[in-house]
Amino acid sequence: MSFIVYSGIEKAFEDNVIYRGLDLSINKGETITIIGGSGSGKSVLLKMMIGLIMPDRGEIIVDKTNIVDLSKEELVKVRSRIGMLFQGGALFDSINVGENVAYGLKMHTEMSDKKIEKKVGRCLEMVGLSGIGEMMPVDLSGGMKKRVALARAIAYDPEIILYDEPTTGLDPTNANRINNLIIEMQKLLKVTSVVVTHDMDSAFSVSDRMAMLYRGKIEVVGTTDEIKKSKEPLVNDFINGNIGEL
């Protein structure tokens, strides 16, 4: 059963048309990866789900609720069910790792400091970074920053996790570590995961299904095996690196 549905989505930034009637259904508990070239609007899809960007037309249904119609207060409630790993991690440089992970809990919950501290420790342990709460972001490697950002994303016990280019800028070892964490988070937390990437190794590694965004629409959707075996010229061209800007 569809848990998240984009229906008839249209979006343009002045003369730059991003979506032309985009439709996509996402099942509860699956990991779906959105693939497509640079500038195709992959990240915009994620930002729409948390209400940072709204469509010009169409509906975005999250668990039977059309978020396009919500007030700011109602949207906050939906966002509390969604964790997002932003490209680059987006950590606050002025506070330490533990405070970064705890930030949303302190801002939006009434949890005691003791419970927050315990939760932060548990989340850091889940991403393999126990004991680094006092470190500052500037002292972390790129891979560690991504993992801290993931710990922050899961601190809310989200039902949905959004990953925006999770392996960009990482060496193969750290990219594999992030891919394994995406798989582990889905299994451990029973979350629905939406991944945006141009890294095909990552996409094939973490996905249950994949959806290809091309010229403002989702043109192809299938399991990883179906995408690998696809005879669609568009899919083959993208996998072989023959499509860049979309």
Contacts in CASP RR format, 6 or more apart in sequence:
PFRMAT RR
TARGET T0000
AUTHOR 0000-0000-0000
METHOD contacts of the structure
MODEL  1
MSFIVYSGIEKAFEDNVIYRGLDLSINKGETITIIGGSGSGKSVLLKMMI
GLIMPDRGEIIVDKTNIVDLSKEELVKVRSRIGMLFQGGALFDSINVGEN
VAYGLKMHTEMSDKKIEKKVGRCLEMVGLSGIGEMMPVDLSGGMKKRVAL
ARAIAYDPEIILYDEPTTGLDPTNANRINNLIIEMQKLLKVTSVVVTHDM
DSAFSVSDRMAMLYRGKIEVVGTTDEIKKSKEPLVNDFINGNIGEL
1 27 0 8 1.000
1 28 0 8 1.000
2 25 0 8 1.000
2 26 0 8 1.000
2 27 0 8 1.000
2 61 0 8 1.000
3 26 0 8 1.000
3 27 0 8 1.000
3 28 0 8 1.000
3 29 0 8 1.000
3 62 0 8 1.000
3 63 0 8 1.000
3 192 0 8 1.000
4 25 0 8 1.000
4 26 0 8 1.000
4 49 0 8 1.000
4 60 0 8 1.000
4 61 0 8 1.000
4 62 0 8 1.000
4 63 0 8 1.000
4 160 0 8 1.000
4 192 0 8 1.000
4 194 0 8 1.000
5 24 0 8 1.000
5 25 0 8 1.000
5 26 0 8 1.000
5 59 0 8 1.000
5 60 0 8 1.000
5 61 0 8 1.000
6 22 0 8 1.000
6 23 0 8 1.000
6 24 0 8 1.000
6 25 0 8 1.000
6 45 0 8 1.000
6 48 0 8 1.000
6 59 0 8 1.000
6 60 0 8 1.000
7 23 0 8 1.000
7 58 0 8 1.000
7 59 0 8 1.000
7 60 0 8 1.000
7 61 0 8 1.000
8 21 0 8 1.000
8 22 0 8 1.000
8 23 0 8 1.000
8 57 0 8 1.000
8 58 0 8 1.000
8 59 0 8 1.000
9 19 0 8 1.000
9 21 0 8 1.000
9 22 0 8 1.000
9 23 0 8 1.000
9 48 0 8 1.000
9 55 0 8 1.000
9 57 0 8 1.000
9 58 0 8 1.000
9 59 0 8 1.000
9 60 0 8 1.000
10 19 0 8 1.000
10 20 0 8 1.000
10 21 0 8 1.000
10 22 0 8 1.000
10 55 0 8 1.000
10 56 0 8 1.000
10 57 0 8 1.000
10 58 0 8 1.000
11 17 0 8 1.000
11 18 0 8 1.000
11 19 0 8 1.000
11 44 0 8 1.000
11 48 0 8 1.000
11 53 0 8 1.000
11 55 0 8 1.000
11 56 0 8 1.000
12 18 0 8 1.000
12 56 0 8 1.000
17 216 0 8 1.000
18 41 0 8 1.000
18 44 0 8 1.000
18 216 0 8 1.000
19 41 0 8 1.000
19 44 0 8 1.000
19 55 0 8 1.000
19 216 0 8 1.000
19 217 0 8 1.000
20 215 0 8 1.000
20 216 0 8 1.000
20 217 0 8 1.000
21 57 0 8 1.000
21 58 0 8 1.000
21 216 0 8 1.000
21 217 0 8 1.000
22 45 0 8 1.000
22 213 0 8 1.000
22 216 0 8 1.000
22 217 0 8 1.000
22 218 0 8 1.000
23 217 0 8 1.000
23 218 0 8 1.000
24 45 0 8 1.000
24 211 0 8 1.000
24 218 0 8 1.000
24 221 0 8 1.000
26 32 0 8 1.000
26 192 0 8 1.000
26 194 0 8 1.000
27 192 0 8 1.000
27 209 0 8 1.000
28 192 0 8 1.000
29 186 0 8 1.000
29 190 0 8 1.000
29 191 0 8 1.000
29 192 0 8 1.000
29 193 0 8 1.000
30 192 0 8 1.000
30 193 0 8 1.000
30 208 0 8 1.000
30 209 0 8 1.000
31 182 0 8 1.000
31 183 0 8 1.000
31 186 0 8 1.000
31 192 0 8 1.000
31 193 0 8 1.000
31 194 0 8 1.000
31 195 0 8 1.000
31 206 0 8 1.000
31 207 0 8 1.000
31 208 0 8 1.000
31 209 0 8 1.000
32 193 0 8 1.000
32 194 0 8 1.000
32 195 0 8 1.000
32 207 0 8 1.000
32 208 0 8 1.000
32 209 0 8 1.000
32 210 0 8 1.000
32 211 0 8 1.000
33 194 0 8 1.000
33 195 0 8 1.000
33 196 0 8 1.000
33 197 0 8 1.000
33 202 0 8 1.000
33 203 0 8 1.000
33 206 0 8 1.000
33 207 0 8 1.000
33 209 0 8 1.000
33 210 0 8 1.000
33 211 0 8 1.000
34 42 0 8 1.000
34 45 0 8 1.000
34 194 0 8 1.000
34 195 0 8 1.000
34 196 0 8 1.000
34 197 0 8 1.000
34 210 0 8 1.000
34 211 0 8 1.000
34 212 0 8 1.000
34 213 0 8 1.000
35 42 0 8 1.000
35 197 0 8 1.000
35 198 0 8 1.000
35 200 0 8 1.000
35 203 0 8 1.000
35 210 0 8 1.000
35 211 0 8 1.000
35 212 0 8 1.000
35 213 0 8 1.000
35 238 0 8 1.000
36 42 0 8 1.000
36 198 0 8 1.000
36 212 0 8 1.000
36 213 0 8 1.000
36 214 0 8 1.000
36 238 0 8 1.000
36 243 0 8 1.000
36 246 0 8 1.000
37 198 0 8 1.000
37 213 0 8 1.000
37 238 0 8 1.000
37 243 0 8 1.000
37 244 0 8 1.000
37 245 0 8 1.000
37 246 0 8 1.000
38 198 0 8 1.000
38 244 0 8 1.000
38 245 0 8 1.000
38 246 0 8 1.000
39 245 0 8 1.000
39 246 0 8 1.000
40 213 0 8 1.000
40 214 0 8 1.000
40 215 0 8 1.000
40 216 0 8 1.000
40 246 0 8 1.000
41 213 0 8 1.000
41 216 0 8 1.000
42 196 0 8 1.000
42 197 0 8 1.000
42 198 0 8 1.000
42 213 0 8 1.000
43 87 0 8 1.000
43 164 0 8 1.000
43 165 0 8 1.000
43 196 0 8 1.000
44 53 0 8 1.000
45 194 0 8 1.000
45 196 0 8 1.000
45 213 0 8 1.000
46 84 0 8 1.000
46 162 0 8 1.000
46 164 0 8 1.000
46 194 0 8 1.000
46 196 0 8 1.000
47 53 0 8 1.000
48 54 0 8 1.000
48 55 0 8 1.000
48 60 0 8 1.000
49 60 0 8 1.000
49 62 0 8 1.000
49 67 0 8 1.000
49 82 0 8 1.000
49 160 0 8 1.000
49 162 0 8 1.000
49 194 0 8 1.000
50 78 0 8 1.000
50 79 0 8 1.000
50 82 0 8 1.000
50 84 0 8 1.000
50 162 0 8 1.000
51 67 0 8 1.000
51 75 0 8 1.000
51 79 0 8 1.000
54 68 0 8 1.000
55 68 0 8 1.000
58 68 0 8 1.000
59 66 0 8 1.000
59 68 0 8 1.000
60 66 0 8 1.000
60 67 0 8 1.000
60 68 0 8 1.000
61 67 0 8 1.000
62 78 0 8 1.000
62 81 0 8 1.000
62 82 0 8 1.000
62 160 0 8 1.000
63 81 0 8 1.000
63 159 0 8 1.000
65 78 0 8 1.000
67 75 0 8 1.000
67 78 0 8 1.000
70 78 0 8 1.000
76 108 0 8 1.000
80 108 0 8 1.000
80 156 0 8 1.000
81 156 0 8 1.000
81 158 0 8 1.000
81 159 0 8 1.000
81 160 0 8 1.000
82 158 0 8 1.000
82 159 0 8 1.000
82 160 0 8 1.000
82 161 0 8 1.000
82 162 0 8 1.000
83 153 0 8 1.000
83 154 0 8 1.000
83 156 0 8 1.000
83 158 0 8 1.000
83 160 0 8 1.000
83 161 0 8 1.000
83 162 0 8 1.000
84 153 0 8 1.000
84 161 0 8 1.000
84 162 0 8 1.000
84 163 0 8 1.000
84 164 0 8 1.000
85 146 0 8 1.000
85 149 0 8 1.000
85 150 0 8 1.000
85 153 0 8 1.000
85 161 0 8 1.000
85 162 0 8 1.000
85 163 0 8 1.000
85 164 0 8 1.000
85 166 0 8 1.000
86 149 0 8 1.000
86 164 0 8 1.000
87 164 0 8 1.000
87 165 0 8 1.000
87 168 0 8 1.000
88 142 0 8 1.000
88 145 0 8 1.000
88 146 0 8 1.000
88 149 0 8 1.000
88 165 0 8 1.000
88 168 0 8 1.000
89 145 0 8 1.000
89 146 0 8 1.000
89 148 0 8 1.000
89 149 0 8 1.000
90 149 0 8 1.000
91 97 0 8 1.000
91 100 0 8 1.000
91 137 0 8 1.000
91 145 0 8 1.000
91 148 0 8 1.000
91 149 0 8 1.000
91 152 0 8 1.000
92 99 0 8 1.000
92 100 0 8 1.000
92 103 0 8 1.000
92 137 0 8 1.000
93 136 0 8 1.000
93 137 0 8 1.000
93 138 0 8 1.000
95 103 0 8 1.000
96 133 0 8 1.000
96 134 0 8 1.000
96 135 0 8 1.000
96 136 0 8 1.000
96 137 0 8 1.000
97 124 0 8 1.000
97 129 0 8 1.000
97 132 0 8 1.000
97 133 0 8 1.000
97 134 0 8 1.000
97 135 0 8 1.000
97 136 0 8 1.000
97 137 0 8 1.000
97 140 0 8 1.000
97 148 0 8 1.000
98 120 0 8 1.000
98 121 0 8 1.000
98 124 0 8 1.000
98 133 0 8 1.000
98 134 0 8 1.000
100 137 0 8 1.000
100 148 0 8 1.000
100 149 0 8 1.000
100 152 0 8 1.000
101 120 0 8 1.000
101 121 0 8 1.000
101 123 0 8 1.000
101 124 0 8 1.000
101 133 0 8 1.000
101 148 0 8 1.000
101 151 0 8 1.000
101 152 0 8 1.000
101 155 0 8 1.000
102 116 0 8 1.000
102 117 0 8 1.000
102 119 0 8 1.000
102 120 0 8 1.000
102 155 0 8 1.000
103 152 0 8 1.000
104 152 0 8 1.000
104 155 0 8 1.000
104 156 0 8 1.000
105 111 0 8 1.000
105 116 0 8 1.000
105 119 0 8 1.000
105 120 0 8 1.000
105 155 0 8 1.000
105 156 0 8 1.000
106 116 0 8 1.000
109 116 0 8 1.000
111 119 0 8 1.000
119 155 0 8 1.000
120 133 0 8 1.000
120 151 0 8 1.000
120 155 0 8 1.000
121 130 0 8 1.000
121 131 0 8 1.000
121 133 0 8 1.000
123 151 0 8 1.000
123 152 0 8 1.000
123 154 0 8 1.000
123 155 0 8 1.000
124 130 0 8 1.000
124 131 0 8 1.000
124 132 0 8 1.000
124 133 0 8 1.000
124 148 0 8 1.000
124 151 0 8 1.000
126 151 0 8 1.000
126 154 0 8 1.000
126 184 0 8 1.000
126 185 0 8 1.000
126 188 0 8 1.000
127 147 0 8 1.000
127 148 0 8 1.000
127 150 0 8 1.000
127 151 0 8 1.000
127 181 0 8 1.000
128 147 0 8 1.000
129 144 0 8 1.000
129 147 0 8 1.000
129 148 0 8 1.000
129 151 0 8 1.000
132 140 0 8 1.000
132 144 0 8 1.000
132 148 0 8 1.000
137 145 0 8 1.000
137 148 0 8 1.000
140 148 0 8 1.000
141 174 0 8 1.000
142 169 0 8 1.000
142 170 0 8 1.000
142 174 0 8 1.000
143 170 0 8 1.000
143 174 0 8 1.000
143 177 0 8 1.000
143 178 0 8 1.000
146 166 0 8 1.000
146 170 0 8 1.000
146 174 0 8 1.000
146 178 0 8 1.000
147 177 0 8 1.000
147 178 0 8 1.000
147 181 0 8 1.000
150 178 0 8 1.000
150 181 0 8 1.000
150 185 0 8 1.000
153 161 0 8 1.000
154 161 0 8 1.000
154 185 0 8 1.000
154 189 0 8 1.000
157 189 0 8 1.000
158 189 0 8 1.000
158 191 0 8 1.000
159 191 0 8 1.000
159 192 0 8 1.000
160 191 0 8 1.000
160 192 0 8 1.000
160 193 0 8 1.000
160 194 0 8 1.000
161 185 0 8 1.000
161 189 0 8 1.000
161 191 0 8 1.000
161 192 0 8 1.000
161 193 0 8 1.000
161 194 0 8 1.000
162 193 0 8 1.000
162 194 0 8 1.000
162 196 0 8 1.000
163 182 0 8 1.000
163 193 0 8 1.000
163 194 0 8 1.000
163 195 0 8 1.000
163 196 0 8 1.000
163 197 0 8 1.000
164 196 0 8 1.000
165 196 0 8 1.000
165 197 0 8 1.000
165 198 0 8 1.000
165 199 0 8 1.000
166 178 0 8 1.000
166 179 0 8 1.000
166 182 0 8 1.000
166 195 0 8 1.000
166 197 0 8 1.000
166 202 0 8 1.000
167 174 0 8 1.000
167 175 0 8 1.000
167 178 0 8 1.000
167 179 0 8 1.000
167 197 0 8 1.000
167 199 0 8 1.000
167 202 0 8 1.000
168 197 0 8 1.000
168 199 0 8 1.000
170 178 0 8 1.000
175 199 0 8 1.000
175 201 0 8 1.000
175 202 0 8 1.000
176 205 0 8 1.000
178 202 0 8 1.000
179 202 0 8 1.000
179 205 0 8 1.000
179 206 0 8 1.000
182 193 0 8 1.000
182 195 0 8 1.000
182 206 0 8 1.000
183 205 0 8 1.000
183 206 0 8 1.000
185 191 0 8 1.000
185 193 0 8 1.000
186 193 0 8 1.000
193 206 0 8 1.000
195 202 0 8 1.000
195 203 0 8 1.000
195 206 0 8 1.000
195 207 0 8 1.000
197 203 0 8 1.000
200 239 0 8 1.000
203 210 0 8 1.000
203 224 0 8 1.000
204 224 0 8 1.000
204 227 0 8 1.000
204 228 0 8 1.000
207 224 0 8 1.000
208 223 0 8 1.000
208 224 0 8 1.000
209 221 0 8 1.000
209 222 0 8 1.000
209 223 0 8 1.000
209 224 0 8 1.000
210 221 0 8 1.000
210 222 0 8 1.000
210 223 0 8 1.000
210 224 0 8 1.000
210 227 0 8 1.000
211 218 0 8 1.000
211 220 0 8 1.000
211 221 0 8 1.000
211 222 0 8 1.000
212 218 0 8 1.000
212 219 0 8 1.000
212 220 0 8 1.000
212 221 0 8 1.000
212 227 0 8 1.000
212 234 0 8 1.000
212 235 0 8 1.000
212 238 0 8 1.000
213 219 0 8 1.000
213 246 0 8 1.000
214 220 0 8 1.000
214 234 0 8 1.000
214 243 0 8 1.000
214 246 0 8 1.000
215 246 0 8 1.000
219 234 0 8 1.000
220 227 0 8 1.000
220 230 0 8 1.000
220 232 0 8 1.000
220 234 0 8 1.000
220 235 0 8 1.000
227 235 0 8 1.000
227 239 0 8 1.000
228 239 0 8 1.000
230 236 0 8 1.000
234 243 0 8 1.000
237 243 0 8 1.000
END
